[in-house]
Amino acid sequence: MYAVAGRNVVRGYLTGTTSTSIWVHYERGGRSFCGHRLPDGMQRHQRLAEPLLTPSTKAAHGDHDVSASRDEILKLTGMSAQDFDSAAQMAMQLFAFGQRVCAERGLILVDTKYEFGKTRDGRIVVIDEIHTPDSSRYWISESYPERFRAGETPESLDKDNLRRFLGQQGFTGDGPVPHVPDDVRIMASERYLNAIETITGEAFQPNLENARERLRRNLGVAG
């Protein structure tokens, strides 16, 4: 049984498409994000001087997460400073590791989300997947410099392509989701498969076992 310890987003680049992204905040004139000062004159998709830890609250279903500074998160959640700092340190270490591995695979780990919980004996632990295309943004290293100089969107292996499609339909995360045609669904699947094989260096092997049974077995849950 876990108690929620926090959600940390680590960002290495000034990018994003949603209302909670660091780029949208910057584009609107914001120069302070989650307690971090941002310099003037930066461009979209530009690398930050150093990775930034940008914690957020965990919103209820249908609501949006709220990005906040360390002090704001402590006040909003009642989390102890020790627990927050432990989770923050783990997040930064995981991100540095992910960036190193991705660099070896020709990818840029742009940003990612980590979910943390606290065990009954007081340990802070990761409680969700990490570094998948669901929680992370990946760009192709080789083409990034040229596309950045040209002001173009980097080649990506994540769900941002789907986000851009939905944005073109006027969907920003609220209300009914527009119809997603098959070709867009196939494109998203192909990018996920490409990401899996590129990151792991192995061919994708689908597991056709019943997902509920597999989860129960792996979690040691009877029945």
Secondary structure, 3 states (H helix, E strand, C coil): CCEEEEEEEEEEEECCCCCCCHHHHHHCCCCEECCEECCCCCCCCEEEEEEEEEEECCCCCCCCCCECCHHHHHHHHCCCHHHHHHHHHHHHHHHHHHHHHHHHCCEEEEEEEEEEEECCCCCEEECCCCCCCCCEEEEECCCHHHHHHCCCCCCECCCHHHHHHHHHCCCCCCCCCCCCCHHHHHHHHHHHHHHHHHHHCCCCCCCCCCHHHHHHHHHCCCC
